[in-house]
Amino acid sequence: MSYSDYIVGAAVFDLSGLPKEYFTTGESNDMSWVQSIFQALGLQSLLSSSLRLEGFRHAIIGGTDYHAVVVRQPARYVALLLRSDEMGTIPDGFMEWSFDFDPSILRIHPNFSAV
């Protein structure tokens, strides 16, 4: 099973934290989690500027049914919604994979719809 098989939703944000694209599957049409990521990116930006924290690379938000993984890529932030029951804890290999993940492939993936 590929890491991409665990993704049930994705969102792309620009480097200022504004949402640009959303992708859903039939399993998870609810996009309310994107609002939480948007708020987290805003908080991260505020903390970084006021506390002069540098080097944000990723954040993992754990829930009962899903995990949200947010990674900073060179030109954007990518948030991935994952089934927590199948993946359990996030493996290190997944994090490295997510830094290189190109969300544009979801536009043509048969399991995903752009919102």
N, CA, C and O atoms as a printed pandas DataFrame, in Angstrom:
     atom_number atom_name residue_name chain_id  residue_number  x_coord  y_coord  z_coord
0              1         N          MET        A               1    0.836   -1.178    0.000
1              2        CA          MET        A               1    0.000    0.000    0.000
2              3         C          MET        A               1    0.886    1.249    0.000
3              4         O          MET        A               1    1.847    1.338    0.764
4              5         N          SER        A               2    0.560    2.187   -0.845
5              6        CA          SER        A               2    1.304    3.433   -0.956
6              7         C          SER        A               2    0.827    4.423    0.104
7              8         O          SER        A               2   -0.314    4.349    0.560
8              9         N          TYR        A               3    1.693    5.338    0.490
9             10        CA          TYR        A               3    1.296    6.373    1.440
10            11         C          TYR        A               3    0.092    7.167    0.927
11            12         O          TYR        A               3   -0.761    7.573    1.716
12            13         N          SER        A               4    0.018    7.388   -0.376
13            14        CA          SER        A               4   -1.097    8.157   -0.923
14            15         C          SER        A               4   -2.435    7.448   -0.716
15            16         O          SER        A               4   -3.480    8.097   -0.756
16            17         N          ASP        A               5   -2.425    6.149   -0.500
17            18        CA          ASP        A               5   -3.662    5.414   -0.252
18            19         C          ASP        A               5   -4.296    5.760    1.094
19            20         O          ASP        A               5   -5.482    5.501    1.297
20            21         N          TYR        A               6   -3.538    6.331    2.001
21            22        CA          TYR        A               6   -4.054    6.720    3.313
22            23         C          TYR        A               6   -4.732    8.085    3.302
23            24         O          TYR        A               6   -5.439    8.431    4.248
24            25         N          ILE        A               7   -4.523    8.865    2.240
25            26        CA          ILE        A               7   -5.049   10.229    2.176
26            27         C          ILE        A               7   -6.535   10.193    1.827
27            28         O          ILE        A               7   -6.936    9.562    0.849
28            29         N          VAL        A               8   -7.344   10.875    2.631
29            30        CA          VAL        A               8   -8.781   10.973    2.355
30            31         C          VAL        A               8   -9.202   12.418    2.089
31            32         O          VAL        A               8  -10.358   12.678    1.756
32            33         N          GLY        A               9   -8.275   13.346    2.233
33            34        CA          GLY        A               9   -8.530   14.743    1.936
34            35         C          GLY        A               9   -7.212   15.489    1.873
35            36         O          GLY        A               9   -6.231   15.090    2.501
36            37         N          ALA        A              10   -7.193   16.556    1.126
37            38        CA          ALA        A              10   -5.975   17.360    1.013
38            39         C          ALA        A              10   -6.358   18.813    0.783
39            40         O          ALA        A              10   -7.399   19.117    0.200
40            41         N          ALA        A              11   -5.505   19.691    1.249
41            42        CA          ALA        A              11   -5.693   21.121    1.023
42            43         C          ALA        A              11   -4.328   21.735    0.765
43            44         O          ALA        A              11   -3.326   21.342    1.362
44            45         N          VAL        A              12   -4.311   22.699   -0.128
45            46        CA          VAL        A              12   -3.088   23.413   -0.476
46            47         C          VAL        A              12   -3.266   24.869   -0.060
47            48         O          VAL        A              12   -4.281   25.494   -0.365
48            49         N          PHE        A              13   -2.268   25.400    0.639
49            50        CA          PHE        A              13   -2.276   26.779    1.102
50            51         C          PHE        A              13   -1.045   27.477    0.540
51            52         O          PHE        A              13   -0.003   26.850    0.349
52            53         N          ASP        A              14   -1.166   28.775    0.275
53            54        CA          ASP        A              14    0.032   29.500   -0.130
54            55         C          ASP        A              14    0.879   29.769    1.115
55            56         O          ASP        A              14    0.469   29.438    2.227
56            57         N          LEU        A              15    2.047   30.363    0.933
57            58        CA          LEU        A              15    2.956   30.566    2.063
58            59         C          LEU        A              15    2.468   31.607    3.071
59            60         O          LEU        A              15    3.019   31.719    4.165
60            61         N          SER        A              16    1.445   32.359    2.706
61            62        CA          SER        A              16    0.852   33.271    3.688
62            63         C          SER        A              16   -0.259   32.583    4.472
63            64         O          SER        A              16   -0.851   33.186    5.367
64            65         N          GLY        A              17   -0.546   31.326    4.143
65            66        CA          GLY        A              17   -1.545   30.553    4.869
66            67         C          GLY        A              17   -2.942   30.606    4.291
67            68         O          GLY        A              17   -3.886   30.126    4.919
68            69         N          LEU        A              18   -3.097   31.182    3.101
69            70        CA          LEU        A              18   -4.419   31.258    2.475
70            71         C          LEU        A              18   -4.697   29.994    1.674
71            72         O          LEU        A              18   -3.836   29.538    0.922
72            73         N          PRO        A              19   -5.893   29.419    1.825
73            74        CA          PRO        A              19   -6.221   28.191    1.099
74            75         C          PRO        A              19   -6.351   28.449   -0.399
75            76         O          PRO        A              19   -6.902   29.464   -0.826
76            77         N          LYS        A              20   -5.830   27.504   -1.191
77            78        CA          LYS        A              20   -5.852   27.625   -2.649
78            79         C          LYS        A              20   -6.649   26.510   -3.323
79            80         O          LYS        A              20   -7.416   26.773   -4.249
80            81         N          GLU        A              21   -6.476   25.269   -2.870
81            82        CA          GLU        A              21   -7.156   24.125   -3.475
82            83         C          GLU        A              21   -7.549   23.135   -2.386
83            84         O          GLU        A              21   -6.876   23.012   -1.362
84            85         N          TYR        A              22   -8.654   22.430   -2.631
85            86        CA          TYR        A              22   -9.108   21.373   -1.727
86            87         C          TYR        A              22   -9.398   20.122   -2.551
87            88         O          TYR        A              22   -9.848   20.203   -3.694
88            89         N          PHE        A              23   -9.134   18.981   -1.956
89            90        CA          PHE        A              23   -9.432   17.705   -2.596
90            91         C          PHE        A              23  -10.127   16.799   -1.587
91            92         O          PHE        A              23   -9.707   16.711   -0.433
92            93         N          THR        A              24  -11.181   16.131   -2.018
93            94        CA          THR        A              24  -11.909   15.218   -1.141
94            95         C          THR        A              24  -12.045   13.859   -1.806
95            96         O          THR        A              24  -11.848   13.705   -3.011
96            97         N          THR        A              25  -12.386   12.884   -0.984
97            98        CA          THR        A              25  -12.740   11.556   -1.482
98            99         C          THR        A              25  -14.182   11.297   -1.085
99           100         O          THR        A              25  -14.772   12.075   -0.336
100          101         N          GLY        A              26  -14.751   10.209   -1.581
101          102        CA          GLY        A              26  -16.098    9.821   -1.182
102          103         C          GLY        A              26  -16.180    9.514    0.300
103          104         O          GLY        A              26  -17.249    9.622    0.902
104          105         N          GLU        A              27  -15.068    9.135    0.886
105          106        CA          GLU        A              27  -15.031    8.809    2.309
106          107         C          GLU        A              27  -15.166   10.037    3.182
107          108         O          GLU        A              27  -15.774    9.967    4.251
108          109         N          SER        A              28  -14.619   11.151    2.758
109          110        CA          SER        A              28  -14.603   12.346    3.592
110          111         C          SER        A              28  -14.918   13.579    2.762
111          112         O          SER        A              28  -14.018   14.225    2.228
112          113         N          ASN        A              29  -16.213   13.904    2.657
113          114        CA          ASN        A              29  -16.626   15.110    1.934
114          115         C          ASN        A              29  -16.612   16.344    2.823
115          116         O          ASN        A              29  -16.666   17.466    2.319
116          117         N          ASP        A              30  -16.541   16.159    4.131
117          118        CA          ASP        A              30  -16.555   17.261    5.086
118          119         C          ASP        A              30  -15.207   17.981    5.054
119          120         O          ASP        A              30  -14.167   17.379    5.322
120          121         N          MET        A              31  -15.236   19.242    4.734
121          122        CA          MET        A              31  -13.999   20.012    4.641
122          123         C          MET        A              31  -13.800   20.936    5.835
123          124         O          MET        A              31  -12.979   21.851    5.768
124          125         N          SER        A              32  -14.530   20.719    6.926
125          126        CA          SER        A              32  -14.405   21.595    8.084
126          127         C          SER        A              32  -13.005   21.544    8.697
127          128         O          SER        A              32  -12.580   22.501    9.344
128          129         N          TRP        A              33  -12.294   20.450    8.503
129          130        CA          TRP        A              33  -10.939   20.334    9.038
130          131         C          TRP        A              33  -10.009   21.375    8.415
131          132         O          TRP        A              33   -9.017   21.764    9.032
132          133         N          VAL        A              34  -10.320   21.829    7.197
133          134        CA          VAL        A              34   -9.476   22.815    6.522
134          135         C          VAL        A              34   -9.487   24.133    7.296
135          136         O          VAL        A              34   -8.472   24.826    7.355
136          137         N          GLN        A              35  -10.638   24.483    7.892
137          138        CA          GLN        A              35  -10.724   25.703    8.699
138          139         C          GLN        A              35   -9.759   25.630    9.878
139          140         O          GLN        A              35   -9.106   26.618   10.212
140          141         N          SER        A              36   -9.669   24.464   10.503
141          142        CA          SER        A              36   -8.740   24.294   11.634
142          143         C          SER        A              36   -7.296   24.451   11.183
143          144         O          SER        A              36   -6.487   25.050   11.893
144          145         N          ILE        A              37   -6.966   23.924   10.022
145          146        CA          ILE        A              37   -5.601   24.060    9.488
146          147         C          ILE        A              37   -5.319   25.523    9.164
147          148         O          ILE        A              37   -4.239   26.031    9.465
148          149         N          PHE        A              38   -6.286   26.197    8.554
149          150        CA          PHE        A              38   -6.146   27.626    8.247
150          151         C          PHE        A              38   -5.848   28.421    9.520
151          152         O          PHE        A              38   -4.965   29.279    9.531
152          153         N          GLN        A              39   -6.589   28.131   10.590
153          154        CA          GLN        A              39   -6.370   28.823   11.858
154          155         C          GLN        A              39   -5.003   28.467   12.455
155          156         O          GLN        A              39   -4.322   29.330   13.009
156          157         N          ALA        A              40   -4.612   27.208   12.341
157          158        CA          ALA        A              40   -3.306   26.790   12.863
158          159         C          ALA        A              40   -2.171   27.475   12.112
159          160         O          ALA        A              40   -1.179   27.873   12.722
160          161         N          LEU        A              41   -2.305   27.615   10.797
161          162        CA          LEU        A              41   -1.271   28.304   10.025
162          163         C          LEU        A              41   -1.212   29.787   10.400
163          164         O          LEU        A              41   -0.130   30.373   10.442
164          165         N          GLY        A              42   -2.359   30.390   10.670
165          166        CA          GLY        A              42   -2.374   31.777   11.122
166          167         C          GLY        A              42   -1.685   31.928   12.464
167          168         O          GLY        A              42   -0.920   32.869   12.672
168          169         N          LEU        A              43   -1.953   31.006   13.373
169          170        CA          LEU        A              43   -1.307   31.028   14.680
170          171         C          LEU        A              43    0.195   30.805   14.546
171          172         O          LEU        A              43    0.992   31.469   15.210
172          173         N          GLN        A              44    0.568   29.881   13.695
173          174        CA          GLN        A              44    1.990   29.617   13.465
174          175         C          GLN        A              44    2.677   30.867   12.932
175          176         O          GLN        A              44    3.787   31.188   13.357
176          177         N          SER        A              45    2.042   31.569   12.021
177          178        CA          SER        A              45    2.620   32.797   11.465
178          179         C          SER        A              45    2.762   33.874   12.543
179          180         O          SER        A              45    3.783   34.558   12.616
180          181         N          LEU        A              46    1.741   34.016   13.370
181          182        CA          LEU        A              46    1.786   34.991   14.453
182          183         C          LEU        A              46    2.897   34.668   15.446
183          184         O          LEU        A              46    3.654   35.553   15.844
184          185         N          LEU        A              47    2.996   33.407   15.844
185          186        CA          LEU        A              47    4.038   33.001   16.786
186          187         C          LEU        A              47    5.431   33.161   16.187
187          188         O          LEU        A              47    6.364   33.592   16.865
188          189         N          SER        A              48    5.560   32.811   14.919
189          190        CA          SER        A              48    6.866   32.930   14.266
190          191         C          SER        A              48    7.337   34.374   14.225
191          192         O          SER        A              48    8.511   34.659   14.464
192          193         N          SER        A              49    6.421   35.282   13.922
193          194        CA          SER        A              49    6.838   36.679   13.818
194          195         C          SER        A              49    7.045   37.315   15.190
195          196         O          SER        A              49    7.992   38.080   15.372
196          197         N          SER        A              50    6.188   37.019   16.148
197          198        CA          SER        A              50    6.325   37.675   17.454
198          199         C          SER        A              50    7.420   37.045   18.314
199          200         O          SER        A              50    8.069   37.743   19.093
200          201         N          LEU        A              51    7.630   35.752   18.183
201          202        CA          LEU        A              51    8.658   35.074   18.973
202          203         C          LEU        A              51    9.929   34.807   18.186
203          204         O          LEU        A              51   10.897   34.256   18.711
204          205         N          ARG        A              52    9.913   35.205   16.917
205          206        CA          ARG        A              52   11.055   35.001   16.021
206          207         C          ARG        A              52   11.469   33.532   15.934
207          208         O          ARG        A              52   12.646   33.178   15.985
208          209         N          LEU        A              53   10.438   32.700   15.802
209          210        CA          LEU        A              53   10.670   31.267   15.606
210          211         C          LEU        A              53   10.813   31.013   14.117
211          212         O          LEU        A              53    9.985   31.467   13.327
212          213         N          GLU        A              54   11.819   30.318   13.741
213          214        CA          GLU        A              54   12.063   30.022   12.331
214          215         C          GLU        A              54   12.087   28.513   12.128
215          216         O          GLU        A              54   12.270   27.756   13.081
216          217         N          GLY        A              55   11.905   28.087   10.909
217          218        CA          GLY        A              55   12.130   26.696   10.569
218          219         C          GLY        A              55   10.942   25.765   10.691
219          220         O          GLY        A              55   11.124   24.556   10.840
220          221         N          PHE        A              56    9.708   26.304   10.632
221          222        CA          PHE        A              56    8.544   25.422   10.665
222          223         C          PHE        A              56    8.630   24.440    9.502
223          224         O          PHE        A              56    8.761   24.852    8.350
224          225         N          ARG        A              57    8.556   23.153    9.795
225          226        CA          ARG        A              57    8.605   22.132    8.748
226          227         C          ARG        A              57    7.316   21.337    8.672
227          228         O          ARG        A              57    6.832   21.045    7.578
228          229         N          HIS        A              58    6.744   20.978    9.834
229          230        CA          HIS        A              58    5.509   20.199    9.799
230          231         C          HIS        A              58    4.785   20.256   11.144
231          232         O          HIS        A              58    5.351   20.619   12.175
232          233         N          ALA        A              59    3.511   19.880   11.082
233          234        CA          ALA        A              59    2.692   19.742   12.285
234          235         C          ALA        A              59    1.778   18.541   12.069
235          236         O          ALA        A              59    1.337   18.274   10.952
236          237         N          ILE        A              60    1.504   17.828   13.149
237          238        CA          ILE        A              60    0.581   16.694   13.103
238          239         C          ILE        A              60   -0.510   16.961   14.126
239          240         O          ILE        A              60   -0.233   17.210   15.299
240          241         N          ILE        A              61   -1.747   16.905   13.667
241          242        CA          ILE        A              61   -2.896   17.106   14.540
242          243         C          ILE        A              61   -3.640   15.778   14.588
243          244         O          ILE        A              61   -4.170   15.318   13.577
244          245         N          GLY        A              62   -3.676   15.167   15.766
245          246        CA          GLY        A              62   -4.287   13.858   15.912
246          247         C          GLY        A              62   -5.728   13.954   16.358
247          248         O          GLY        A              62   -6.074   14.759   17.223
248          249         N          GLY        A              63   -6.555   13.134   15.764
249          250        CA          GLY        A              63   -7.955   13.047   16.147
250          251         C          GLY        A              63   -8.355   11.603   16.341
251          252         O          GLY        A              63   -7.529   10.703   16.186
252          253         N          THR        A              64   -9.597   11.372   16.676
253          254        CA          THR        A              64  -10.084   10.019   16.903
254          255         C          THR        A              64  -10.078    9.203   15.619
255          256         O          THR        A              64   -9.566    8.084   15.593
256          257         N          ASP        A              65  -10.641    9.754   14.563
257          258        CA          ASP        A              65  -10.763    9.018   13.304
258          259         C          ASP        A              65   -9.722    9.394   12.259
259          260         O          ASP        A              65   -9.405    8.598   11.375
260          261         N          TYR        A              66   -9.193   10.607   12.363
261          262        CA          TYR        A              66   -8.270   11.103   11.344
262          263         C          TYR        A              66   -7.093   11.832   11.984
263          264         O          TYR        A              66   -7.173   12.317   13.113
264          265         N          HIS        A              67   -5.999   11.893   11.228
265          266        CA          HIS        A              67   -4.861   12.749   11.541
266          267         C          HIS        A              67   -4.777   13.780   10.425
267          268         O          HIS        A              67   -5.065   13.471    9.269
268          269         N          ALA        A              68   -4.389   14.986   10.761
269          270        CA          ALA        A              68   -4.075   15.989    9.750
270          271         C          ALA        A              68   -2.580   16.261    9.843
271          272         O          ALA        A              68   -2.057   16.566   10.914
272          273         N          VAL        A              69   -1.913   16.149    8.723
273          274        CA          VAL        A              69   -0.482   16.410    8.641
274          275         C          VAL        A              69   -0.302   17.640    7.766
275          276         O          VAL        A              69   -0.787   17.683    6.635
276          277         N          VAL        A              70    0.394   18.637    8.291
277          278        CA          VAL        A              70    0.653   19.867    7.543
278          279         C          VAL        A              70    2.159   19.967    7.352
279          280         O          VAL        A              70    2.920   19.918    8.319
280          281         N          VAL        A              71    2.581   20.106    6.110
281          282        CA          VAL        A              71    4.009   20.247    5.823
282          283         C          VAL        A              71    4.246   21.534    5.042
283          284         O          VAL        A              71    3.422   21.961    4.234
284          285         N          ARG        A              72    5.386   22.125    5.309
285          286        CA          ARG        A              72    5.793   23.290    4.533
286          287         C          ARG        A              72    6.702   22.811    3.416
287          288         O          ARG        A              72    7.749   22.210    3.655
288          289         N          GLN        A              73    6.283   23.089    2.200
289          290        CA          GLN        A              73    7.090   22.817    1.027
290          291         C          GLN        A              73    7.658   24.145    0.552
291          292         O          GLN        A              73    7.247   25.191    1.054
292          293         N          PRO        A              74    8.578   24.141   -0.388
293          294        CA          PRO        A              74    9.211   25.403   -0.794
294          295         C          PRO        A              74    8.244   26.511   -1.224
295          296         O          PRO        A              74    8.498   27.681   -0.937
296          297         N          ALA        A              75    7.148   26.175   -1.901
297          298        CA          ALA        A              75    6.258   27.206   -2.431
298          299         C          ALA        A              75    4.856   27.172   -1.838
299          300         O          ALA        A              75    3.980   27.904   -2.298
300          301         N          ARG        A              76    4.622   26.324   -0.813
301          302        CA          ARG        A              76    3.266   26.175   -0.287
302          303         C          ARG        A              76    3.267   25.353    0.997
303          304         O          ARG        A              76    4.276   24.769    1.392
304          305         N          TYR        A              77    2.096   25.331    1.634
305          306        CA          TYR        A              77    1.821   24.379    2.705
306          307         C          TYR        A              77    0.855   23.346    2.129
307          308         O          TYR        A              77   -0.048   23.689    1.366
308          309         N          VAL        A              78    1.047   22.103    2.492
309          310        CA          VAL        A              78    0.137   21.033    2.084
310          311         C          VAL        A              78   -0.378   20.368    3.351
311          312         O          VAL        A              78    0.393   19.969    4.223
312          313         N          ALA        A              79   -1.701   20.258    3.431
313          314        CA          ALA        A              79   -2.337   19.577    4.556
314          315         C          ALA        A              79   -2.978   18.297    4.024
315          316         O          ALA        A              79   -3.702   18.318    3.029
316          317         N          LEU        A              80   -2.705   17.203    4.692
317          318        CA          LEU        A              80   -3.232   15.899    4.283
318          319         C          LEU        A              80   -4.062   15.326    5.420
319          320         O          LEU        A              80   -3.611   15.279    6.564
320          321         N          LEU        A              81   -5.267   14.893    5.103
321          322        CA          LEU        A              81   -6.128   14.236    6.076
322          323         C          LEU        A              81   -5.981   12.735    5.883
323          324         O          LEU        A              81   -6.176   12.222    4.781
324          325         N          LEU        A              82   -5.637   12.032    6.958
325          326        CA          LEU        A              82   -5.339   10.604    6.898
326          327         C          LEU        A              82   -6.242    9.822    7.835
327          328         O          LEU        A              82   -6.618   10.315    8.899
328          329         N          ARG        A              83   -6.586    8.611    7.445
329          330        CA          ARG        A              83   -7.320    7.711    8.344
330          331         C          ARG        A              83   -6.388    7.290    9.464
331          332         O          ARG        A              83   -5.320    6.739    9.201
332          333         N          SER        A              84   -6.766    7.535   10.691
333          334        CA          SER        A              84   -5.889    7.179   11.809
334          335         C          SER        A              84   -6.016    5.714   12.184
335          336         O          SER        A              84   -5.086    5.145   12.756
336          337         N          ASP        A              85   -7.156    5.085   11.873
337          338        CA          ASP        A              85   -7.333    3.690   12.260
338          339         C          ASP        A              85   -6.421    2.748   11.491
339          340         O          ASP        A              85   -5.983    1.734   12.036
340          341         N          GLU        A              86   -6.129    3.060   10.247
341          342        CA          GLU        A              86   -5.270    2.185    9.449
342          343         C          GLU        A              86   -3.790    2.509    9.627
343          344         O          GLU        A              86   -2.949    1.610    9.641
344          345         N          MET        A              87   -3.479    3.778    9.760
345          346        CA          MET        A              87   -2.078    4.166    9.824
346          347         C          MET        A              87   -1.538    4.103   11.252
347          348         O          MET        A              87   -0.349    3.851   11.446
348          349         N          GLY        A              88   -2.386    4.328   12.247
349          350        CA          GLY        A              88   -1.895    4.376   13.626
350          351         C          GLY        A              88   -1.048    5.615   13.813
351          352         O          GLY        A              88   -1.524    6.731   13.606
352          353         N          THR        A              89    0.203    5.433   14.203
353          354        CA          THR        A              89    1.098    6.577   14.317
354          355         C          THR        A              89    1.692    6.895   12.946
355          356         O          THR        A              89    1.769    6.030   12.074
356          357         N          ILE        A              90    2.095    8.109   12.775
357          358        CA          ILE        A              90    2.660    8.552   11.493
358          359         C          ILE        A              90    4.099    8.067   11.406
359          360         O          ILE        A              90    4.927    8.464   12.226
360          361         N          PRO        A              91    4.418    7.219   10.433
361          362        CA          PRO        A              91    5.801    6.749   10.309
362          363         C          PRO        A              91    6.731    7.853    9.789
363          364         O          PRO        A              91    6.300    8.744    9.057
364          365         N          ASP        A              92    8.000    7.783   10.172
365          366        CA          ASP        A              92    8.977    8.765    9.706
366          367         C          ASP        A              92    9.042    8.820    8.190
367          368         O          ASP        A              92    9.183    9.897    7.611
368          369         N          GLY        A              93    8.941    7.680    7.554
369          370        CA          GLY        A              93    8.987    7.638    6.092
370          371         C          GLY        A              93    7.867    8.444    5.460
371          372         O          GLY        A              93    8.055    9.040    4.400
372          373         N          PHE        A              94    6.704    8.468    6.099
373          374        CA          PHE        A              94    5.594    9.253    5.575
374          375         C          PHE        A              94    5.923   10.736    5.590
375          376         O          PHE        A              94    5.625   11.458    4.639
376          377         N          MET        A              95    6.538   11.183    6.671
377          378        CA          MET        A              95    6.870   12.599    6.768
378          379         C          MET        A              95    7.831   12.996    5.654
379          380         O          MET        A              95    7.636   14.024    5.005
380          381         N          GLU        A              96    8.851   12.204    5.430
381          382        CA          GLU        A              96    9.797   12.512    4.349
382          383         C          GLU        A              96    9.082   12.500    2.995
383          384         O          GLU        A              96    9.330   13.363    2.153
384          385         N          TRP        A              97    8.205   11.533    2.791
385          386        CA          TRP        A              97    7.432   11.437    1.551
386          387         C          TRP        A              97    6.562   12.679    1.364
387          388         O          TRP        A              97    6.462   13.203    0.254
388          389         N          SER        A              98    5.932   13.156    2.444
389          390        CA          SER        A              98    5.002   14.283    2.347
390          391         C          SER        A              98    5.704   15.585    1.964
391          392         O          SER        A              98    5.084   16.454    1.350
392          393         N          PHE        A              99    6.986   15.739    2.314
393          394        CA          PHE        A              99    7.705   16.950    1.930
394          395         C          PHE        A              99    7.864   17.050    0.413
395          396         O          PHE        A              99    7.973   18.150   -0.127
396          397         N          ASP        A             100    7.878   15.918   -0.270
397          398        CA          ASP        A             100    8.021   15.894   -1.725
398          399         C          ASP        A             100    6.702   15.647   -2.455
399          400         O          ASP        A             100    6.667   15.673   -3.685
400          401         N          PHE        A             101    5.625   15.411   -1.719
401          402        CA          PHE        A             101    4.338   15.090   -2.326
402          403         C          PHE        A             101    3.841   16.251   -3.174
403          404         O          PHE        A             101    3.837   17.399   -2.730
404          405         N          ASP        A             102    3.422   15.945   -4.395
405          406        CA          ASP        A             102    2.886   16.951   -5.300
406          407         C          ASP        A             102    1.364   16.810   -5.332
407          408         O          ASP        A             102    0.849   15.875   -5.945
408          409         N          PRO        A             103    0.636   17.722   -4.683
409          410        CA          PRO        A             103   -0.815   17.578   -4.609
410          411         C          PRO        A             103   -1.524   17.721   -5.955
411          412         O          PRO        A             103   -2.699   17.368   -6.064
412          413         N          SER        A             104   -0.849   18.222   -6.967
413          414        CA          SER        A             104   -1.494   18.361   -8.273
414          415         C          SER        A             104   -1.866   17.010   -8.865
415          416         O          SER        A             104   -2.740   16.943   -9.730
416          417         N          ILE        A             105   -1.228   15.935   -8.424
417          418        CA          ILE        A             105   -1.597   14.610   -8.945
418          419         C          ILE        A             105   -3.008   14.216   -8.508
419          420         O          ILE        A             105   -3.627   13.344   -9.118
420          421         N          LEU        A             106   -3.515   14.854   -7.459
421          422        CA          LEU        A             106   -4.867   14.536   -6.991
422          423         C          LEU        A             106   -5.927   15.048   -7.965
423          424         O          LEU        A             106   -7.057   14.560   -7.945
424          425         N          ARG        A             107   -5.593   16.010   -8.809
425          426        CA          ARG        A             107   -6.540   16.525   -9.811
426          427         C          ARG        A             107   -6.957   15.434  -10.788
427          428         O          ARG        A             107   -8.081   15.444  -11.289
428          429         N          ILE        A             108   -6.056   14.496  -11.059
429          430        CA          ILE        A             108   -6.375   13.433  -12.027
430          431         C          ILE        A             108   -6.571   12.073  -11.369
431          432         O          ILE        A             108   -6.854   11.087  -12.049
432          433         N          HIS        A             109   -6.423   12.017  -10.056
433          434        CA          HIS        A             109   -6.574   10.748   -9.325
434          435         C          HIS        A             109   -8.060   10.374   -9.298
435          436         O          HIS        A             109   -8.896   11.219   -8.980
436          437         N          PRO        A             110   -8.398    9.134   -9.624
437          438        CA          PRO        A             110   -9.822    8.763   -9.700
438          439         C          PRO        A             110  -10.571    8.804   -8.364
439          440         O          PRO        A             110  -11.798    8.892   -8.365
440          441         N          ASN        A             111   -9.882    8.743   -7.239
441          442        CA          ASN        A             111  -10.549    8.751   -5.934
442          443         C          ASN        A             111  -10.795   10.151   -5.395
443          444         O          ASN        A             111  -11.479   10.300   -4.382
444          445         N          PHE        A             112  -10.257   11.180   -6.040
445          446        CA          PHE        A             112  -10.338   12.535   -5.505
446          447         C          PHE        A             112  -11.136   13.449   -6.410
447          448         O          PHE        A             112  -11.162   13.293   -7.630
448          449         N          SER        A             113  -11.789   14.411   -5.768
449          450        CA          SER        A             113  -12.506   15.470   -6.475
450          451         C          SER        A             113  -11.999   16.802   -5.962
451          452         O          SER        A             113  -11.804   16.980   -4.759
452          453         N          ALA        A             114  -11.790   17.727   -6.865
453          454        CA          ALA        A             114  -11.408   19.085   -6.451
454          455         C          ALA        A             114  -12.666   19.800   -5.997
455          456         O          ALA        A             114  -13.725   19.667   -6.610
456          457         N          VAL        A             115  -12.543   20.554   -4.924
457          458        CA          VAL        A             115  -13.687   21.280   -4.373
458          459         C          VAL        A             115  -13.507   22.753   -4.651
459          460         O          VAL        A             115  -14.356   23.560   -4.273
